[in-house]
């Protein structure tokens, strides 16, 4: 078996690359099937978030370059450009990486809990696509168990620190009194729900949630006494909005420079604070060139996030130790499973030889041979057949100078100077 974790994240690639490598929800099932068809992968899953795009694979041989080439081709990227910012983990390193990701140890926000839900979604989509088999299935379950242990046994999840929290913290620095501000939230996913919760907790009384479907927008809005509108209503709502935070799965920008310019004129150039959490970006980069607009992307939130991480640093070491233990435990279980397969095959072979000798002994008894003689012949025949294949292989290994294999055989058969161990 061979596990592979390959991808890019906020540490290795700028947002301009990450948004090009991102997979939309609509792409995932077809992408997974294509990935398995065009590479040596027997099982595969794809995790695609604002901060990372990662492929998790199970292969007999780790053909990382082939997978990387597929990823570049799928997103129409130059292979050298992608290779320059990609990372590759194999086998136990891949297992450890997945567990660190699920535990929030590899996130922009140390210990953030959203990534575990996103990884569970990646697993569910891969299972729907039919690209999850027994090995990746076991790995994902072990990963979820380790992440849960990290969450419950360490303080890494204490104190609300997330991209959503950082966005609201930054808004507080721009506007001294958030209670007098109106917030326009674009999207209706988990991140926007967290943003809405933080804004509500800060006393922001006027919150508008805009989404492609009014039903999804209403599900978020009704929790916080907000209004739900459609994306087409954004230009109208923009005029009265002091805070705009966007996080959708759109492949194209939702908010352009022209719409913001128009809103600023109607606002008489009263400032607008904007945070674009989405990858690909929801707000055109040119919007940041406008006067009276404070536009931040996820990469701009690093400083705010770093300030809020100090309380979690102490728990990170304990979390790393749990991940290391989880990795070792999983790999040991896999090795035990491999031994079970070998033992099963060996037992089936021994039972076949036993049945052959037993059938021969019954025929001899039926022909009138003495029972003592038949039993002795049964014992000799079974012993010879059980020892034949190991004897042939040991002689061959000895002739080839494989002293290590001979020592292993002595340990396997519990031999000590030619005598069975007590």
C-alpha positions in Angstrom: 0.0 0.0 0.0 1.1 3.6 -0.5 -0.6 6.8 0.6 -0.1 10.1 -1.0 -1.1 13.6 0.1 -0.4 16.3 -2.5 -1.4 19.9 -2.8 -0.9 23.6 -2.1 -1.9 25.9 0.7 -1.7 29.4 2.1 1.9 28.8 3.2 3.2 27.7 -0.2 1.0 29.6 -2.8 -0.4 33.1 -3.0 -4.2 33.6 -3.4 -3.7 34.1 -7.2 -2.5 30.5 -7.5 -4.8 29.0 -4.9 -7.9 30.4 -6.6 -6.8 28.8 -9.9 -6.3 25.4 -8.3 -9.6 25.5 -6.3 -12.3 22.9 -7.2 -15.9 24.1 -7.1 -18.5 21.8 -5.5 -19.9 21.0 -8.9 -16.6 19.8 -10.2 -15.6 17.4 -7.5 -17.3 14.2 -8.4 -16.2 14.3 -12.1 -12.7 15.4 -11.0 -12.4 12.5 -8.7 -13.4 10.0 -11.3 -11.1 11.5 -13.8 -8.2 11.5 -11.3 -8.5 7.8 -10.7 -8.9 7.1 -14.4 -5.8 9.0 -15.5 -3.4 8.1 -12.7 -2.5 5.0 -10.9 -4.8 5.9 -8.0 -7.1 3.2 -6.7 -8.7 5.5 -4.2 -8.9 9.3 -4.0 -10.4 12.3 -2.2 -10.1 16.0 -2.8 -10.2 18.7 -0.2 -10.7 22.2 -1.6 -11.0 25.2 0.7 -10.1 28.9 0.7 -6.6 28.1 2.0 -5.8 24.8 0.4 -6.4 22.3 -2.4 -5.2 18.8 -1.5 -5.5 15.4 -3.1 -5.5 12.3 -0.9 -4.6 9.0 -2.7 -4.0 5.3 -2.2 -1.7 3.7 -4.8 0.5 0.7 -5.2 3.3 3.0 -6.4 3.4 6.6 -5.4 3.3 8.3 -8.8 3.4 11.8 -7.4 4.6 13.4 -10.7 1.8 11.9 -12.6 -0.8 13.2 -10.1 0.8 16.6 -10.2 0.7 16.6 -14.0 -3.0 15.7 -13.9 -3.7 18.6 -11.4 -1.9 21.1 -13.7 -3.7 19.9 -16.8 -7.1 19.9 -15.1 -6.7 23.5 -14.0 -4.8 24.5 -17.2 -1.7 25.6 -15.2 1.9 25.4 -16.1 3.3 22.3 -14.5 6.6 24.0 -13.4 4.6 26.8 -11.7 2.5 24.3 -9.8 5.4 22.2 -8.9 7.2 25.2 -7.4 4.5 25.7 -4.8 3.2 22.1 -4.3 4.1 19.8 -1.4 4.0 16.0 -1.4 3.7 13.6 1.5 4.0 9.8 1.2 2.8 6.9 3.5 3.1 7.7 7.2 4.0 11.3 6.4 0.8 11.6 4.4 -1.2 10.1 7.3 0.4 12.6 9.7 -0.3 15.5 7.3 -4.0 14.6 7.0 -4.3 14.3 10.8 -2.6 17.7 11.3 -4.9 19.3 8.7 -8.1 17.9 10.3 -6.9 19.0 13.8 -6.3 22.5 12.6 -2.6 22.4 13.1 -1.8 23.3 9.5 -4.5 26.0 9.2 -3.9 29.7 8.8 -5.8 30.0 12.1 -4.2 27.5 14.5 -6.8 25.1 15.8 -9.8 26.4 13.8 -12.6 23.9 13.8 -14.1 24.5 10.3 -11.5 22.4 8.6 -12.7 19.1 10.2 -16.2 19.7 8.8 -14.7 20.5 5.4 -12.6 17.3 5.5 -15.7 15.3 6.4 -17.4 16.8 3.4 -14.5 15.8 1.2 -14.8 12.2 2.4 -18.6 12.2 1.8 -18.2 13.5 -1.8 -15.5 11.0 -2.6 -17.7 8.2 -1.2 -20.5 9.5 -3.5 -18.1 9.5 -6.4 -17.2 5.9 -5.6 -13.5 6.7 -5.1 -13.3 5.7 -1.5 -12.2 2.2 -0.7 -11.2 0.2 2.4 -7.8 1.8 2.9 -8.7 5.5 2.4 -11.9 4.8 4.3 -9.9 3.6 7.3 -7.5 6.5 7.1 -10.3 9.1 7.1 -12.0 7.5 10.1 -8.6 7.4 12.0 -8.1 11.0 11.0 -11.5 12.1 12.3 -10.9 10.2 15.6 -7.5 11.9 16.1 -8.9 15.3 15.3 -11.8 14.8 17.8 -9.2 13.7 20.5 -7.2 16.9 19.8 -10.3 19.0 20.2 -11.4 17.4 23.5 -8.1 16.7 25.2 -6.2 20.0 24.4 -7.0 23.7 24.7 -6.2 24.3 21.0 -9.8 25.2 20.3 -10.4 27.6 23.1 -11.0 31.3 22.5 -12.8 32.2 19.2 -10.1 32.5 16.6 -11.0 32.1 12.9 -11.0 34.0 9.6 -14.5 35.1 10.5 -13.5 36.3 13.9 -10.4 38.1 12.4 -12.6 39.8 9.9 -14.9 41.2 12.6 -11.8 42.2 14.8 -10.5 44.2 11.8 -13.8 45.9 11.3 -13.7 47.0 15.0 -10.4 48.7 14.2 -11.9 50.6 11.3 -15.2 51.6 12.9 -15.2 52.6 16.5 -18.8 51.8 17.0 -20.0 48.7 15.2 -23.5 49.1 16.5 -24.1 52.0 14.2 -22.9 50.1 11.1 -24.8 48.0 8.6 -23.1 44.7 7.4 -23.7 43.1 4.1 -22.7 39.4 4.1 -22.4 37.7 0.7 -22.9 33.9 0.8 -24.7 31.6 3.2 -22.1 29.0 4.1 -20.5 28.1 7.4 -18.0 31.0 7.3 -20.7 33.6 6.7 -22.7 32.1 9.5 -19.7 32.5 11.8 -19.2 36.1 10.6 -22.9 36.8 11.3 -22.6 35.4 14.8 -19.6 37.4 15.6 -21.2 40.6 14.2 -24.3 39.9 16.2 -22.3 39.4 19.4 -20.6 42.8 18.8 -24.0 44.4 18.7 -24.4 45.0 15.0 -28.1 45.4 14.6 -28.4 45.7 10.8 -27.2 42.6 9.0 -28.1 41.7 5.4 -27.3 38.3 4.0 -27.2 38.0 0.2 -27.1 34.7 -1.6 -27.9 33.1 -4.9 -31.0 31.5 -3.3 -33.2 33.3 -0.9 -33.9 30.1 1.0 -30.3 29.6 2.0 -29.9 33.3 2.8 -33.0 33.1 5.1 -31.6 30.1 7.0 -28.6 32.3 8.1 -30.5 35.5 8.5 -33.3 34.3 10.7 -30.7 33.2 13.4 -29.5 36.7 13.9 -32.5 38.9 13.1 -31.0 39.8 9.7 -32.6 40.4 6.3 -32.2 37.9 3.5 -31.8 39.2 -0.1 -30.7 37.9 -3.5 -27.3 38.5 -5.1 -29.1 40.8 -7.6 -30.0 43.1 -4.7 -26.4 43.7 -3.8 -26.0 47.1 -5.7 -29.0 48.5 -3.8 -27.8 47.2 -0.4 -24.2 48.3 -1.0 -25.3 51.9 -0.7 -26.2 51.5 3.0 -23.5 49.0 4.0 -20.4 50.0 5.9 -19.1 46.5 6.2 -19.0 43.9 3.3 -17.8 40.4 3.9 -18.0 37.9 1.2 -17.4 34.1 1.1 -19.1 32.1 -1.7 -18.1 29.3 -4.0 -18.5 31.4 -7.2 -15.9 30.9 -9.9 -16.4 34.5 -11.0 -16.3 37.8 -9.1 -19.6 38.8 -7.7 -18.7 42.4 -6.9 -17.0 44.6 -9.5 -15.3 48.0 -9.4 -18.2 49.7 -11.2 -20.8 48.7 -8.7 -18.7 49.8 -5.8 -17.9 53.2 -7.4 -21.6 53.8 -7.9 -22.3 53.0 -4.3 -19.5 55.3 -3.0 -21.0 58.2 -5.0 -24.4 57.7 -3.5 -22.8 57.3 0.0 -20.9 60.6 -0.6 -17.7 58.7 -0.2 -18.4 57.4 3.3 -15.8 54.5 3.7 -16.7 50.9 3.1 -14.7 48.1 4.8 -14.6 44.9 2.7 -13.2 41.5 3.4 -13.0 38.9 0.6 -12.6 35.5 2.2 -13.5 33.5 -0.9 -11.0 31.6 -3.2 -11.5 32.3 -6.1 -12.1 35.9 -5.0 -15.6 37.3 -5.0 -14.5 41.0 -5.1 -12.5 42.2 -8.1 -8.9 43.2 -7.0 -9.4 46.6 -8.7 -11.9 47.5 -6.0 -9.0 47.9 -3.6 -7.7 50.8 -5.8 -10.7 52.9 -5.0 -10.5 55.7 -2.4 -12.7 55.2 0.7 -12.5 51.4 0.3 -10.6 49.2 2.7 -10.4 45.8 0.9 -8.7 42.8 2.6 -8.3 39.3 1.3 -7.7 36.1 3.4 -3.9 36.7 3.0 -4.2 40.2 4.5 -5.7 38.7 7.7 -2.4 37.1 8.8 -1.4 39.9 11.3 -4.9 40.0 12.9 -4.9 36.3 13.2 -1.4 36.1 14.6 -2.3 38.4 17.5 -5.2 36.1 18.5 -3.2 32.9 18.3 -0.9 33.3 21.4 -3.3 31.5 23.7 -3.3 28.4 21.5 0.4 28.0 21.0 0.9 26.1 24.3 -1.7 23.5 23.3 -0.1 22.9 19.9 2.7 20.7 21.2 0.2 18.5 23.0 -1.9 18.3 19.9 1.2 17.3 17.8 1.9 14.5 20.2 -1.6 13.2 19.8 -1.2 13.4 16.0 2.1 11.5 16.2 0.4 8.8 18.4 -2.5 8.6 16.0 -0.2 8.2 13.0 1.8 5.4 14.6 -1.4 3.6 15.8 -2.9 3.8 12.3 0.2 2.5 10.5 0.6 -0.3 13.1 -3.0 -1.4 12.5 -2.4 -1.4 8.7 0.7 -3.6 9.2 -1.4 -5.9 11.4 -4.0 -6.1 8.6 -1.3 -7.1 6.1 -0.2 -9.8 8.5 -3.8 -11.1 8.8 -3.9 -11.5 5.0 -0.7 -13.5 5.0 -1.8 -15.7 8.0 -5.1 -16.3 6.3 -3.4 -17.5 3.1 -1.0 -19.6 5.1 -3.7 -21.2 7.1 -5.7 -22.0 4.0 -2.7 -23.7 2.5 -2.1 -25.7 5.7 -5.7 -26.8 5.8 -5.6 -27.9 2.2 -2.5 -30.0 2.9 -4.1 -31.4 6.0 -7.2 -32.4 4.1 -5.2 -34.2 1.4 -3.2 -36.2 4.0 -6.4 -37.0 6.0 -8.2 -38.2 2.8 -5.2 -40.4 2.1 -5.2 -41.8 5.6 -8.9 -42.7 5.4 -8.4 -44.6 2.1 -5.6 -46.6 3.8 -7.8 -47.4 6.7 -10.6 -48.5 4.4 -8.2 -50.8 2.6 -7.3 -52.5 5.9 -4.0 -50.9 6.7 -3.1 -51.0 10.5 -4.2 -47.8 12.3 -0.8 -47.3 14.0 0.9 -47.4 10.6 -1.7 -45.0 9.0 -1.3 -42.5 11.9 2.5 -42.6 11.6 2.3 -42.1 7.8 -0.3 -39.2 8.3 2.1 -37.5 10.7 5.1 -37.9 8.4 3.2 -36.8 5.3 1.7 -33.7 6.9 5.0 -32.7 8.4 6.9 -33.1 5.1 4.3 -31.2 3.1 4.2 -28.3 5.7 8.0 -28.0 5.7 8.6 -28.5 2.0 8.1 -24.9 0.7 9.9 -23.2 3.7 12.8 -25.7 3.3 13.2 -25.0 -0.4 13.0 -21.2 0.2 15.5 -21.3 3.1 18.0 -23.2 1.0 17.7 -20.8 -1.8 18.0 -17.8 0.5 21.1 -19.3 2.1 22.7 -19.9 -1.3 22.0 -16.3 -2.2 23.7 -15.1 1.0 20.5 -13.8 2.6 21.7 -14.2 6.2 19.1 -11.6 7.3 16.3 -13.8 6.0 17.7 -16.8 7.8 17.8 -14.9 11.1 14.2 -13.7 10.5 13.2 -17.4 9.9 14.8 -18.4 13.1 12.8 -15.7 14.9 9.6 -16.6 13.0 9.8 -20.3 13.9 10.9 -19.6 17.5 14.2 -21.4 17.0 17.2 -21.2 19.3 20.4 -23.0 18.2 18.3 -25.4 16.3 15.9 -26.2 19.2 12.3 -24.9 19.8 12.1 -22.2 22.4 10.2 -23.3 25.6 
